[in-house]
Structures are given as structure tokens and as C-alpha cells.
């Protein structure tokens, strides 16, 4: 048994490429985090993935081999084509798996990321319901980012500033455009920055609870994760509104990547598709063109690694896709 | 005279058949594409719903191809579909396009005949006796083709979750439907239908699978047209779910003819009755039926319900609010997807994948 266990001991890489940030984590058989990376995409996910691979490999000891790789997040397919993934999983499932393993008793998961906000309801370790913002991105990380930039404060300061608010102002939270108009009005009539930032946190939390969580049975214990969980102001506002403390996991920003890594660990691929960390030193680029064969005018994207087309997508008729490798779900 | 009609699921196949058999010249608008949507969005009022924009795009493209007579269904309030014909008429006129408009009424009433009186008088001059004599046969042909398309689509919904090679069913369905499209007589149509069924059955299937059962409910355009709903039906099938829906052309036509109450409509009456626990009166369009169907499907042991609606659709917005309650009361997961013009195919895929996975977990846990 002992020998067998050594044989099946492996390390697994989870990659979560979101709209704003890219997260990577390597775990071992015992779910210990061996290395982690959290970096901004700056609108270039491909470069971010390469950078991420480079920095995560520098944090691993040279002998660590990767026995399975999984991708998640809104650019999960792009990432999978690039790095060679054994598993591609949607972010809702990935986030749920990470929570269920760490906190089996949890009943609600709040996840607020760059463009997405989700709520996942768990009962007895099983997902029973979930919701995700569809038509509106109000209250997500990118809007907070934008407002912080407008006020000339860093996003890291944002939360602590909100905590200092004495009389948080009322800000319309239904839509980012309304919220911004309201904030500018409040600033022009002389409210302090702390009170405005505090007010924004309150209104975004109300928007999230009223829209994304509408009609959902929010029971504690509640886990709060995703990039926005770093924001003290939002965290406090949520706790105040729900009158219950929230659990913020240690790796709150990496939960999607952790979930992906855990899922591929369960699959235990016989031989991993992972192309290795050397990828970070190869030339990778995407090239887009508009196909003019039919009225659909598909925007086709080709992925090139070392000047060779390794994958292709975006074509509704799948004419260009023949050459690319098939990534299993 | 050149007749045209909007795209809606397989509607063009049987509309074409009617015109063809009656020897009336016709134009089938190009398949709904990004260009169609762009044209529709450009010319429609900002806050109108997605089906309106796409149908308008179809008309513009068809008129540019030389069509001069538009045939469109109409309905009554409170759904905006009731205003589609009037508003689209005004827009197309503003664009300087020339055409004649025929509204097929939702119910055959005197008022409806009056509404089309002027146009029909005009048309009579242009139609030959041959056209008029052949028209009943054309209708029969159209009806048979519609039923053939529906039979093939229903079969594909059963085959898809068991297919071994992802996407094979869809390819076979396309082939089968084009066979139906090409048939010219009732006899060849019957052959095409049998052949189509055989093609679909040839799909490599794994019969050991027990697929999830999911019902699609909601606003009829978004439920019936894969361009509007970004192929939700196909996506769910390929994720391994057997999908059912009750919005078909035959259901809606039979309803407007007030026929077959005992047969087809009984299902809809059942849904309507079930919705009474939540709604005191008929909200209009498919609202009550979306709610009622979710309840009935829960009782029938379905695993989940996917509710489709265009952004800002009044009847279905009402339904979606009530459905969150229905889901809790009847213990059936309901996923509402709101569709609009933006590129949300990736997001829809994510939501559907997560939904199907959740249902699979739920089934395993039970």
C-alpha cells in the first residue's frame, strides 16, 4: 500500500483566468498549496498566463513535476488550448468544489470577481442552487477599480477608507452609471471621500443582494471569496446587511484555481496533457481575422505557439477547427 | 409579387412550402446572422426586445433581396409582439422600403379580417386563379412539412443526450431537415421524413445513459429560435440532458384556431390550471404557462427547468419573479436566462454547464 501511495502521489496545477486577473495554484495530493500566483491580466490573458507559469515555476522546487492541469474562469478555453489542460471546468463548479472541501458545513457562497458576481447555495455539501449576474456588472471588481482610479486612490486603500466612513452617503446602486452620477454629485456638494466610498460599498452590497441573490435563501455559515473579498469595506457592508459574520478563506482569491486543481486531482489523468512551464519562454500569440465565406462573418481566432497554429476557434461552422486539438470537458 | 416571412426555428421550411406549392413567388431571408442582428439593432428603438430586432433584420434583408410582400403573425396585448407588425411597418416605411404587409391574426375574428381587408383586396388582383386554387393544397403541404420538422426535432432531442460523438446529432438533424425542405410532393415528403428519422437513428448512441430531464419554458420566440437563444436546446442536449418544450408551431397554430382542445391544448390547459395557485388571472403571452409548466414538470419528476426570456419582456419578467418561488415550493431547480443582443454565449455555456452539473449531483445525492 505504501509503495502504491508513493506512486500515485502527484502535484496538480489549477489555472483560473478571469476577466481582470489570472490565478494559478499548485497543490499536492494532500491539498497543500505548494505555490500560488495572482496577477492582473491588463487585458492580455495570454501574456498573463505565460507570466503566471514563469513565476509559479520559480516558486516550485526544481523536481516538482505536474501530473495534471485544469483550467477554469471565463478564458478557460483559451488557457486550456495554450497550456494543454486535462480538464476544463466552469467557474461555478470549480468554486463550489473548493468550498465544499474546505468548509463542508457552509450553506452559502458569495463570490465577487472582476466581471462576475455569483451566489452558490450548498446544502449538505451539494450545490442546490446558484445565480450569476447576466446583463449587469454593477458591483463587481472592475467597477470598484474604476471608481478607485477616478478618486485617485489605490484599490488596496479603498476598503480601509470605507471603514473610516462616519456617515456613509446614499448612492444609487442599481446601475454603475447612476452610481457614478450620484457619487460625483455627493463629492461636489462637499461630502468626505470616506463617506462616499463607504456609501458606495453599502449600495453595491444592496445591489448584489437584491439582484444576484434575489429570492435565494441565504443561510449562514457564509463564505465570501473572489478578488473583492479583499475589500474590507464590502466585507463589512455585507456583514452589516446580513447581520452575520462571513468566513473569508485564506486563499480567497485563488478558490477557483484551487477547485480546478482539486477536480483534476480526482480525475488523476494517466498521462497529463500539460505542455510544461517552458511554454512561458516560447512565443505565443493570437491572431484574429474575419471570415467572409458567409453572412455570419465569424471572428475567427488562431492561437500560435512558436509560429505554429495550435488551436482555432470562433468559427460557427467549425471549418477552421479541424486542425486544433480537442479539449475534453 | 414576392412573398417573404421572418426566420423562426424551422418556419421558413414550411412557409416556403406553402408559397412554392401554390406557385406564389417568394424570398427566403438569408439565415439569421450577425449582419441581420446589426441591421435590426440599428433600425429599431433602443429598449425593444431581442426578437423584434432580429425579425426586423430578417425583413430588411429580404426586402433588399427583392421581396415586396411581408407575411407576419400578430397577437394582442400585453406582449409587445402585438405591436410588432405596427411598429415594424412604421420603421420600414421610414427607411423608404416599399412592400405590402399581411398580418396573420392570432385568432380568426371579424376584426382580424377587417384589418387585412385592404391588403387582401389588393392581393386578389395579383394572384392568379391557379394560385388561389392551389393554395389549399399549399397549406396542406406546409402543415405536413411543419409536422415533419417537429417530429425530427423532437427525435433529435431524444437522441442528442445519448450521442457518443458530440455534435453528430446536430449534423444529422440538419441533413434530415434539408431532406424535408427539398421534398416537392406529399409522397416524397413522407419518404424524406422516414429517411430523416433513419439518419437521426444512425447517430452513435450510448443507451446505458440515463439522461437528466429538463424542460425549456418561456417566451415563444426565445424558446423556438436557436439564433435568438444561442442554441440552448442543443447545448443542454450535448451536456447530456433530454430536453422537452411545449412551444411548437403546431401548438400555437392549433391554439389560435381553437382546435384540438382535447388533444394538444389539454397540456396547455393543464399548465394554465396549475399556474392559478400563483396567478389570479391571465397575465398574457406565455407567462402563466411558464409558471404552470414548471409546476407540472416538477410533479412529473423532471430534474430542472430552464426559463428563457428576452431582456425587458414584461410577461416573462413577471414569470421569472414568481418562478423563484415556484422553484422553492416545488423543489425544482429553475435557471432563468435573460437574452439580449450582447455576446453572452460564453456566459450561457458556463451557466448551463454548472446547472447540468448541479442537477447531476442532486440526482446522485438523492
Interface residues (C-beta under 8 A of the other chain):
Chain A: X74 X90 X91 X92 X93 X124 X126 X127 X128 X129 X130 X132 X134 X135 X214 X215 X216 X217 X294 X295 X296 X297 X329
Chain B: X30 X31 X33 X34 X35 X36 X311 X321 X324 X325 X327 X328 X333 X337 X338 X340 X342 X344 X346 X347 X349 X350 X351 X353 X354 X355 X357 X358 X361 X362 X365
